[in-house]
C-alpha cells in the first residue's frame, strides 16, 4: 500500500460505514480469577493493562477525540469532555499506576505494561513518523482455553514523553469471548483508554492496520491522526478518525507487538505453522514514513524480548528485516 492510497482508503471506509455491522456482542473481558491480587475483580483487561470500567471509553464510528478542546465530538455533532479517570489502573504484574501516570513518584514509561508486552519490533527517529501500516493474518483459535487474552498490533508512541499510544489491534478473547476481533485504540490521556467500535474477524483473514497524521507534510507534532483496523476479507473495520495525539510527537514506531494476559501454557497461544519450530506472527507489507510522508526504505527494526523470568517460556524471539516475525 502506497502513501497516496491513504485518502482513497479513508473515503472507501466512510462510504461503507453504515454497512459494517457487528454480529456478536462485544465487551472487554473482566480481570478474572488469575489477575494479580491487588487488581479489583470488576476491572477490565485492555491492551494497556487493567482499567476500571468507567475509564474505558467506547466510541461509535465517526466519533472524534479533539486535542485542543479535550472534547469528544460525536458523529451527530454533540460534544462531551474527555473523561478524567478517577481510578488507578494496574499493569499486568499488578503495579499500580495513578490516574496522572505516576508509579511511586516516577512517571510511567511504556511500551510494556509490566510484562504484558512479551516481545515487539520497534524503531525510533530524531524527528517524527507520519504514517505506519502493516498487514497480518488472523491465526487459528488457540488449542487450549485458560481464559487468556492475546493481542497483536503495530503502533506509535513518543519515546521522550509517553502519554498515549495509538494502535490498530487484533485480539483473542478481548471484545469477543473465545473469538478474534479487531479494534482501534488510543490510550491513556487522563487515565482513560478509548476504543473504537470493534468488529469480529475469522481465522485466515488478512488484517490491514494503519495510522497516519492528517496534517501537512513536515508537521513534526500533528494533533490529529487516523487509526484504522480493517479486515480485508469481510470488509469490517474499526476506526478512529481525527483522533488526538494528546501533545505527543510520535517518534517511536512498532511494526508489531505481542501482548498477553493469563497465559498458563504454550498451547494458550494460537498455533499457525511456526517459524522455525515455533508458532509465529508475521507482520507483512510494512510501510513506515517520516513526517514529510517520505517512505523509509529500510527501517532498522529491532526485536525486543521482555519475557525473561516469565512462565511459560514458549520460544519467544523474532526476525527482521524484510518482514517482522514474532515467535512464541
C-alpha positions as CSV (number, residue, x, y, z in Angstrom):
1,X,0.0,0.0,0.0
2,X,1.4,3.4,-1.0
3,X,1.1,6.6,0.8
4,X,-1.1,8.2,-1.9
5,X,-3.7,5.5,-1.3
6,X,-4.5,6.6,2.2
7,X,-7.0,9.2,1.1
8,X,-8.8,6.7,-1.1
9,X,-8.9,4.2,1.7
10,X,-10.4,6.8,4.1
11,X,-13.1,7.7,1.5
12,X,-13.8,4.0,1.0
13,X,-14.2,3.4,4.7
14,X,-16.6,6.3,5.0
15,X,-18.6,5.0,2.1
16,X,-19.3,1.6,3.7
17,X,-19.6,3.0,7.2
18,X,-23.3,2.1,7.6
19,X,-22.8,-1.4,6.2
20,X,-20.3,-2.6,8.8
21,X,-22.5,-4.4,11.4
22,X,-21.4,-6.4,14.4
23,X,-22.8,-9.9,14.7
24,X,-21.8,-10.6,18.2
25,X,-22.0,-8.7,21.5
26,X,-18.7,-7.0,22.2
27,X,-17.3,-6.3,25.7
28,X,-13.9,-6.2,27.4
29,X,-13.0,-9.3,29.4
30,X,-13.2,-8.9,33.2
31,X,-9.8,-9.3,35.0
32,X,-10.7,-12.8,36.2
33,X,-9.5,-15.1,38.9
34,X,-5.9,-15.1,37.6
35,X,-5.4,-11.4,38.0
36,X,-2.8,-10.0,40.4
37,X,-4.4,-9.9,43.9
38,X,-4.2,-6.1,44.1
39,X,-6.4,-5.7,41.0
40,X,-10.1,-5.3,41.8
41,X,-12.4,-8.0,40.4
42,X,-14.5,-5.5,38.4
43,X,-11.5,-4.2,36.4
44,X,-11.3,-4.9,32.7
45,X,-8.4,-6.3,30.5
46,X,-7.3,-3.9,27.8
47,X,-4.2,-3.6,25.6
48,X,-2.8,-1.3,28.2
49,X,-3.4,-3.2,31.5
50,X,-6.3,-3.4,33.9
51,X,-8.7,-0.5,33.9
52,X,-11.8,0.5,36.0
53,X,-14.9,0.1,33.7
54,X,-15.6,3.8,33.9
55,X,-12.2,4.5,32.5
56,X,-12.7,2.5,29.2
57,X,-14.4,4.8,26.7
58,X,-16.2,3.1,23.8
59,X,-16.5,5.4,20.8
60,X,-19.0,5.0,18.0
61,X,-18.0,5.1,14.3
62,X,-17.4,8.7,13.4
63,X,-16.7,9.9,16.9
64,X,-13.5,12.1,17.1
65,X,-11.2,12.9,20.0
66,X,-10.3,16.6,19.7
67,X,-6.9,17.6,21.2
68,X,-7.2,21.3,21.6
69,X,-10.5,21.4,23.4
70,X,-10.1,18.0,25.0
71,X,-13.5,17.1,23.7
72,X,-15.1,14.0,22.2
73,X,-17.1,15.1,19.1
74,X,-19.9,12.6,18.3
75,X,-21.0,11.8,14.8
76,X,-24.3,13.6,15.5
77,X,-22.5,16.8,16.2
78,X,-22.8,16.8,20.0
79,X,-19.7,17.0,22.2
80,X,-18.6,15.9,25.7
81,X,-15.4,16.4,27.7
82,X,-12.7,13.9,27.6
83,X,-13.2,11.7,30.6
84,X,-10.8,12.2,33.5
85,X,-10.4,8.8,35.2
86,X,-10.7,8.8,39.0
87,X,-9.3,5.3,39.5
88,X,-5.8,3.9,39.3
89,X,-5.0,1.3,36.6
90,X,-2.8,-1.7,37.0
91,X,0.0,-3.1,34.9
92,X,-0.1,-6.8,34.1
93,X,2.1,-7.6,37.1
94,X,-0.1,-5.7,39.4
95,X,1.9,-2.5,39.5
96,X,-0.4,0.3,40.4
97,X,-0.4,3.4,38.2
98,X,-2.1,6.6,39.4
99,X,-4.5,8.5,37.1
100,X,-1.7,11.0,36.5
101,X,0.5,8.2,35.2
102,X,2.9,8.1,38.1
103,X,4.3,5.0,39.8
104,X,5.9,5.6,43.2
105,X,6.5,9.2,42.1
106,X,8.1,8.1,38.8
107,X,6.4,8.7,35.5
108,X,5.1,5.5,33.9
109,X,7.1,4.8,30.7
110,X,5.6,2.1,28.5
111,X,5.9,0.3,25.9
112,X,5.5,-2.8,28.1
113,X,2.9,-2.6,30.9
114,X,4.5,-4.8,33.5
115,X,5.3,-7.9,31.4
116,X,2.1,-7.9,29.4
117,X,4.2,-6.9,26.3
118,X,6.1,-10.1,25.6
119,X,8.0,-9.1,22.5
120,X,7.9,-6.3,19.9
121,X,9.8,-4.8,17.0
122,X,10.5,-1.1,17.1
123,X,12.5,1.8,15.7
124,X,12.9,5.4,16.7
125,X,13.7,8.7,14.8
126,X,15.0,12.1,15.8
127,X,12.1,13.8,14.0
128,X,8.7,12.0,13.9
129,X,6.8,9.5,11.9
130,X,3.8,10.4,9.8
131,X,2.4,7.1,8.6
132,X,2.7,3.4,9.5
133,X,0.9,0.4,8.0
134,X,1.2,-3.4,8.3
135,X,-0.7,-6.5,7.3
136,X,-1.0,-9.7,9.4
137,X,-3.2,-12.8,9.3
138,X,-5.7,-13.8,11.9
139,X,-4.3,-17.0,13.5
140,X,-6.3,-20.2,14.3
141,X,-8.1,-20.4,17.7
142,X,-5.7,-21.5,20.5
143,X,-5.9,-25.2,21.2
144,X,-6.4,-24.6,24.9
145,X,-8.5,-22.0,26.7
146,X,-7.4,-20.9,30.1
147,X,-9.2,-17.6,30.0
148,X,-6.2,-16.0,28.3
149,X,-6.3,-12.8,26.2
150,X,-3.9,-12.4,23.3
151,X,-3.2,-9.2,21.4
152,X,-1.2,-8.5,18.2
153,X,-0.7,-4.9,16.9
154,X,1.6,-2.2,15.4
155,X,1.6,1.2,17.0
156,X,3.3,4.5,17.6
157,X,4.4,6.5,20.7
158,X,6.5,9.4,21.9
159,X,9.6,7.8,23.4
160,X,10.6,11.1,25.2
161,X,7.2,11.7,26.9
162,X,4.9,8.7,26.8
163,X,1.3,10.0,27.3
164,X,-0.6,7.9,24.8
165,X,-0.2,5.1,22.3
166,X,-2.3,4.7,19.2
167,X,-2.7,1.3,17.7
168,X,-4.8,-1.0,15.5
169,X,-5.3,-4.2,17.5
170,X,-6.2,-7.8,16.8
171,X,-7.3,-9.6,20.0
172,X,-8.5,-13.0,21.0
173,X,-10.9,-13.2,24.0
174,X,-10.8,-9.4,24.2
175,X,-14.0,-7.9,22.8
176,X,-15.5,-11.3,21.8
177,X,-15.4,-14.3,24.2
178,X,-13.2,-17.1,22.9
179,X,-13.0,-15.4,19.4
180,X,-10.9,-13.0,17.4
181,X,-11.9,-9.3,17.0
182,X,-10.3,-6.0,15.8
183,X,-10.5,-2.6,17.3
184,X,-8.6,0.8,17.1
185,X,-7.4,2.2,20.4
186,X,-6.0,5.5,21.8
187,X,-4.7,5.3,25.4
188,X,-4.3,6.8,28.1
189,X,-4.9,10.6,28.4
190,X,-6.2,11.5,31.9
191,X,-6.1,7.8,32.8
192,X,-8.7,6.8,30.2
193,X,-8.4,4.5,27.3
194,X,-10.6,4.9,24.2
195,X,-11.7,2.1,21.9
196,X,-13.4,2.4,18.6
197,X,-16.3,0.2,17.7
198,X,-14.9,-3.4,17.5
199,X,-15.6,-5.9,14.8
200,X,-15.5,-9.8,14.8
201,X,-13.0,-11.5,12.4
202,X,-12.2,-15.0,11.4
203,X,-9.0,-17.1,11.3
204,X,-7.3,-16.8,8.0
205,X,-8.5,-13.2,7.3
206,X,-5.9,-10.6,6.4
207,X,-5.9,-7.6,8.7
208,X,-4.6,-4.2,7.5
209,X,-3.8,-1.8,10.3
210,X,-2.6,1.7,9.7
211,X,-2.1,5.1,11.4
212,X,-1.3,8.4,9.7
213,X,-1.4,12.0,10.6
214,X,-3.8,14.4,8.9
215,X,-1.5,17.4,8.9
216,X,0.5,19.0,6.2
217,X,3.8,17.3,5.2
218,X,6.6,18.3,7.6
219,X,4.4,18.8,10.7
220,X,6.5,17.2,13.4
221,X,3.8,17.1,16.1
222,X,0.5,16.6,14.4
223,X,-2.5,16.9,16.6
224,X,-4.8,14.7,14.5
225,X,-4.4,11.1,13.4
226,X,-6.5,8.4,11.7
227,X,-6.3,4.9,13.1
228,X,-7.9,2.0,11.1
229,X,-8.0,-1.7,11.7
230,X,-9.5,-3.4,8.6
231,X,-10.4,-7.0,7.7
232,X,-9.7,-7.2,4.0
233,X,-11.8,-10.4,3.6
234,X,-15.1,-9.5,5.3
235,X,-14.8,-5.7,4.8
236,X,-15.4,-4.9,8.5
237,X,-13.3,-2.2,10.1
238,X,-12.8,-0.3,13.3
239,X,-11.7,3.3,13.0
240,X,-10.7,6.4,15.0
241,X,-10.7,9.4,12.6
242,X,-9.2,12.7,13.6
243,X,-8.2,11.3,17.0
244,X,-5.9,13.4,19.2
245,X,-2.2,12.9,19.7
246,X,-2.6,14.5,23.1
247,X,0.5,16.6,22.5
248,X,2.8,13.7,21.6
249,X,5.5,13.6,18.9
250,X,5.2,10.1,17.5
251,X,8.9,9.2,17.1
252,X,8.7,5.6,18.3
253,X,7.2,3.1,15.9
254,X,6.3,-0.6,16.5
255,X,6.0,-2.8,13.4
256,X,4.4,-5.5,15.6
257,X,3.9,-6.4,19.2
258,X,2.6,-9.4,21.2
259,X,0.8,-8.7,24.4
260,X,-0.9,-11.3,26.6
261,X,-2.8,-11.9,29.8
262,X,-3.3,-15.2,31.7
263,X,-1.1,-17.4,29.6
264,X,-0.5,-20.6,31.6
265,X,0.7,-23.0,28.9
266,X,2.2,-22.6,25.5
267,X,-0.9,-24.1,23.9
268,X,-2.8,-20.9,25.0
269,X,-1.1,-19.3,22.0
270,X,-2.5,-19.8,18.6
271,X,-0.8,-22.5,16.5
272,X,-0.1,-21.4,13.0
273,X,2.7,-23.3,11.3
274,X,5.7,-21.9,13.2
275,X,9.0,-20.2,12.3
276,X,11.2,-22.1,12.7
277,X,9.9,-24.7,15.1
278,X,7.8,-22.2,17.0
279,X,4.4,-20.6,16.5
280,X,4.8,-17.2,14.8
281,X,3.0,-14.0,13.8
282,X,4.3,-12.3,10.6
283,X,3.7,-8.6,10.0
284,X,4.0,-8.1,6.3
285,X,3.7,-5.3,3.7
286,X,5.2,-2.9,6.2
287,X,5.3,0.7,5.4
288,X,6.9,3.4,7.5
289,X,7.0,7.1,6.5
290,X,8.6,10.2,8.1
291,X,6.8,13.4,9.0
292,X,7.2,14.6,5.4
293,X,5.5,11.4,4.2
294,X,8.6,10.1,2.6
295,X,8.9,6.3,2.9
296,X,11.8,5.0,5.0
297,X,13.3,2.4,2.7
298,X,14.8,0.0,5.3
299,X,13.7,0.8,8.9
300,X,16.1,-0.7,11.4
301,X,13.5,-2.7,13.2
302,X,14.9,-4.1,16.5
303,X,13.3,-7.1,18.2
304,X,12.9,-6.7,21.9
305,X,12.1,-9.8,24.0
306,X,10.9,-8.9,27.5
307,X,9.8,-12.4,28.6
308,X,12.7,-13.1,30.9
309,X,11.7,-14.7,34.1
310,X,8.2,-15.4,32.9
311,X,6.4,-18.7,32.8
312,X,5.8,-20.4,30.5
313,X,8.7,-19.9,28.1
314,X,7.4,-20.6,24.6
315,X,10.2,-19.9,22.1
316,X,9.9,-16.1,22.2
317,X,12.0,-14.2,19.7
318,X,11.8,-12.8,16.2
319,X,13.4,-11.9,13.0
320,X,13.7,-9.0,10.6
321,X,14.2,-7.0,8.2
322,X,12.0,-7.8,5.1
323,X,9.1,-8.5,7.4
324,X,8.8,-8.7,11.2
325,X,8.2,-12.2,12.5
326,X,7.5,-12.7,16.2
327,X,7.8,-16.2,17.5
328,X,6.1,-17.7,20.6
